[in-house]
């Protein structure tokens, strides 16, 4: 195992500053075992006022489309299933009442029957405004919007980026594009911190990109 990086404290300070300034992307690069994942954990311990979401690449699934996003969302659904179902029921009830007026349905059966149709209508409206996204990307965007919307800054920790499939990398590119950010409220307060493992013996460093057009 490599020794932990000598400039660890400096990199941690830079990452914290980037998050507070909402710099869109920071990338930590270095050889395996040098402490990149340790820095991500240190971030969680040093900043209490933000939400952290961890997405990780997997060597065995590096060719599986959208694998880091699908695993992340699957975990969120399982953790949040009761609240999610309760909120969907409440929101659909209100929306149906607004759509149908005096014909508002009584009982859960009609509410349940209306979920698919209203969701499809809402989805089609959003798709018209989001031509930048492919269909598979859009299918991920909707639940990401649900789980990650917050008044707090949200930090996506993108670990082992070298094992991410090309579709997931393209998804990240789409999420940090200024044109996309301007259309989705949950992305306004979202930043990304990524790690990349290299096979070269140089000191671990941080690559910063500010808020320019990506």
GIWOKA-V760184 format. One record per residue. N is the residue number from 0. RES is the residue in one small letter. OMEGA is omega in degrees with one decimal (999 if undefined). BURIAL is b if it has 16 or more other ideal C-beta (glycine too) atoms within 10 Angstrom, else e. Layout:
# GIWOKA-V760184
n=N res=RES omega=OMEGA burial=BURIAL
n=N res=RES omega=OMEGA burial=BURIAL
This chain:
# GIWOKA-V760184
n=0 res=x omega=178.4 burial=e
n=1 res=x omega=174.1 burial=e
n=2 res=x omega=177.3 burial=e
n=3 res=x omega=-173.2 burial=e
n=4 res=x omega=-175.2 burial=b
n=5 res=x omega=-177.9 burial=e
n=6 res=x omega=-176.3 burial=e
n=7 res=x omega=-178.4 burial=b
n=8 res=x omega=179.0 burial=e
n=9 res=x omega=179.7 burial=e
n=10 res=x omega=179.4 burial=b
n=11 res=x omega=178.1 burial=b
n=12 res=x omega=179.9 burial=e
n=13 res=x omega=178.9 burial=b
n=14 res=x omega=179.9 burial=b
n=15 res=x omega=177.8 burial=e
n=16 res=x omega=179.2 burial=e
n=17 res=x omega=179.8 burial=b
n=18 res=x omega=179.8 burial=b
n=19 res=x omega=179.5 burial=e
n=20 res=x omega=-179.7 burial=e
n=21 res=x omega=169.8 burial=e
n=22 res=x omega=-165.3 burial=b
n=23 res=x omega=-174.6 burial=b
n=24 res=x omega=169.2 burial=b
n=25 res=x omega=-177.8 burial=b
n=26 res=x omega=176.2 burial=b
n=27 res=x omega=-179.8 burial=b
n=28 res=x omega=178.9 burial=b
n=29 res=x omega=-177.2 burial=b
n=30 res=x omega=-179.7 burial=b
n=31 res=x omega=175.7 burial=e
n=32 res=x omega=-176.0 burial=e
n=33 res=x omega=175.2 burial=b
n=34 res=x omega=-178.8 burial=b
n=35 res=x omega=178.8 burial=b
n=36 res=x omega=175.8 burial=b
n=37 res=x omega=178.7 burial=e
n=38 res=x omega=177.7 burial=b
n=39 res=x omega=178.0 burial=b
n=40 res=x omega=177.1 burial=e
n=41 res=x omega=177.2 burial=b
n=42 res=x omega=-179.1 burial=b
n=43 res=x omega=-177.9 burial=e
n=44 res=x omega=-175.3 burial=e
n=45 res=x omega=-179.9 burial=e
n=46 res=x omega=-176.9 burial=e
n=47 res=x omega=-171.0 burial=e
n=48 res=x omega=-179.6 burial=e
n=49 res=x omega=175.0 burial=b
n=50 res=x omega=178.8 burial=e
n=51 res=x omega=172.9 burial=b
n=52 res=x omega=-173.6 burial=b
n=53 res=x omega=174.2 burial=b
n=54 res=x omega=-170.6 burial=b
n=55 res=x omega=174.0 burial=b
n=56 res=x omega=-177.9 burial=b
n=57 res=x omega=-178.2 burial=e
n=58 res=x omega=-175.7 burial=e
n=59 res=x omega=-177.1 burial=e
n=60 res=x omega=-174.9 burial=e
n=61 res=x omega=176.4 burial=b
n=62 res=x omega=-179.3 burial=e
n=63 res=x omega=-172.0 burial=e
n=64 res=x omega=174.9 burial=e
n=65 res=x omega=-174.1 burial=b
n=66 res=x omega=-179.0 burial=b
n=67 res=x omega=179.8 burial=b
n=68 res=x omega=-178.2 burial=b
n=69 res=x omega=178.3 burial=b
n=70 res=x omega=179.3 burial=e
n=71 res=x omega=-177.8 burial=b
n=72 res=x omega=176.8 burial=b
n=73 res=x omega=177.8 burial=e
n=74 res=x omega=-179.4 burial=e
n=75 res=x omega=178.9 burial=b
n=76 res=x omega=-178.5 burial=e
n=77 res=x omega=179.8 burial=e
n=78 res=x omega=-169.1 burial=e
n=79 res=x omega=-169.4 burial=e
n=80 res=x omega=-178.3 burial=e
n=81 res=x omega=180.0 burial=e
n=82 res=x omega=179.8 burial=e
n=83 res=x omega=-179.4 burial=b
n=84 res=x omega=-179.9 burial=e
n=85 res=x omega=-178.8 burial=e
n=86 res=x omega=178.3 burial=e
n=87 res=x omega=-179.9 burial=e
n=88 res=x omega=-178.7 burial=e
n=89 res=x omega=-177.5 burial=e
n=90 res=x omega=-179.6 burial=e
n=91 res=x omega=178.0 burial=b
n=92 res=x omega=-178.8 burial=e
n=93 res=x omega=-177.1 burial=e
n=94 res=x omega=177.8 burial=b
n=95 res=x omega=178.5 burial=b
n=96 res=x omega=178.7 burial=e
n=97 res=x omega=-178.6 burial=e
n=98 res=x omega=-171.1 burial=e
n=99 res=x omega=178.4 burial=e
n=100 res=x omega=-176.7 burial=e
n=101 res=x omega=178.7 burial=e
n=102 res=x omega=-179.3 burial=e
n=103 res=x omega=-174.1 burial=e
n=104 res=x omega=176.0 burial=e
n=105 res=x omega=-179.8 burial=e
n=106 res=x omega=-172.2 burial=e
n=107 res=x omega=-175.6 burial=e
n=108 res=x omega=179.3 burial=e
n=109 res=x omega=177.6 burial=e
n=110 res=x omega=179.4 burial=b
n=111 res=x omega=-179.3 burial=e
n=112 res=x omega=-178.2 burial=e
n=113 res=x omega=-175.1 burial=b
n=114 res=x omega=-174.6 burial=e
n=115 res=x omega=-177.4 burial=e
n=116 res=x omega=-178.8 burial=e
n=117 res=x omega=177.3 burial=e
n=118 res=x omega=179.7 burial=e
n=119 res=x omega=178.3 burial=e
n=120 res=x omega=-179.8 burial=e
n=121 res=x omega=-179.0 burial=e
n=122 res=x omega=179.6 burial=e
n=123 res=x omega=177.9 burial=e
n=124 res=x omega=-179.6 burial=e
n=125 res=x omega=-178.9 burial=b
n=126 res=x omega=178.2 burial=e
n=127 res=x omega=-178.9 burial=e
n=128 res=x omega=-172.5 burial=e
n=129 res=x omega=-178.3 burial=b
n=130 res=x omega=-179.7 burial=e
n=131 res=x omega=-176.0 burial=e
n=132 res=x omega=169.3 burial=b
n=133 res=x omega=-177.4 burial=e
n=134 res=x omega=-179.1 burial=e
n=135 res=x omega=177.5 burial=e
n=136 res=x omega=-179.8 burial=b
n=137 res=x omega=178.8 burial=b
n=138 res=x omega=175.6 burial=e
n=139 res=x omega=-175.9 burial=b
n=140 res=x omega=-176.6 burial=b
n=141 res=x omega=178.4 burial=e
n=142 res=x omega=175.4 burial=b
n=143 res=x omega=177.4 burial=b
n=144 res=x omega=-178.0 burial=e
n=145 res=x omega=-172.7 burial=b
n=146 res=x omega=-169.3 burial=b
n=147 res=x omega=178.3 burial=b
n=148 res=x omega=-175.7 burial=e
n=149 res=x omega=172.9 burial=e
n=150 res=x omega=178.6 burial=e
n=151 res=x omega=171.3 burial=e
n=152 res=x omega=176.5 burial=b
n=153 res=x omega=179.4 burial=b
n=154 res=x omega=172.2 burial=b
n=155 res=x omega=175.0 burial=b
n=156 res=x omega=-175.7 burial=b
n=157 res=x omega=-172.2 burial=b
n=158 res=x omega=177.8 burial=b
n=159 res=x omega=-176.7 burial=b
n=160 res=x omega=-179.7 burial=b
n=161 res=x omega=179.3 burial=e
n=162 res=x omega=-179.5 burial=b
n=163 res=x omega=177.6 burial=b
n=164 res=x omega=-174.1 burial=b
n=165 res=x omega=178.9 burial=e
n=166 res=x omega=178.7 burial=b
n=167 res=x omega=177.5 burial=b
n=168 res=x omega=177.0 burial=e
n=169 res=x omega=177.5 burial=b
n=170 res=x omega=177.7 burial=b
n=171 res=x omega=178.6 burial=b
n=172 res=x omega=179.0 burial=e
n=173 res=x omega=-176.7 burial=b
n=174 res=x omega=-178.6 burial=b
n=175 res=x omega=178.6 burial=b
n=176 res=x omega=-175.4 burial=b
n=177 res=x omega=179.9 burial=e
n=178 res=x omega=179.2 burial=e
n=179 res=x omega=-179.0 burial=b
n=180 res=x omega=-176.7 burial=b
n=181 res=x omega=-176.3 burial=e
n=182 res=x omega=-174.9 burial=e
n=183 res=x omega=-173.5 burial=b
n=184 res=x omega=-174.9 burial=e
n=185 res=x omega=179.4 burial=b
n=186 res=x omega=-178.5 burial=b
n=187 res=x omega=-177.8 burial=e
n=188 res=x omega=-175.5 burial=b
n=189 res=x omega=174.1 burial=b
n=190 res=x omega=-175.8 burial=b
n=191 res=x omega=174.0 burial=b
n=192 res=x omega=-173.6 burial=b
n=193 res=x omega=172.5 burial=b
n=194 res=x omega=177.5 burial=b
n=195 res=x omega=177.3 burial=b
n=196 res=x omega=178.0 burial=b
n=197 res=x omega=178.4 burial=e
n=198 res=x omega=-178.2 burial=e
n=199 res=x omega=-177.0 burial=e
n=200 res=x omega=172.0 burial=e
n=201 res=x omega=-176.6 burial=e
n=202 res=x omega=178.1 burial=e
n=203 res=x omega=-176.0 burial=b
n=204 res=x omega=179.0 burial=e
n=205 res=x omega=176.1 burial=b
n=206 res=x omega=-177.9 burial=e
n=207 res=x omega=166.3 burial=e
n=208 res=x omega=-179.2 burial=e
n=209 res=x omega=-172.9 burial=e
n=210 res=x omega=176.7 burial=e
n=211 res=x omega=175.3 burial=e
n=212 res=x omega=179.9 burial=e
n=213 res=x omega=999 burial=b
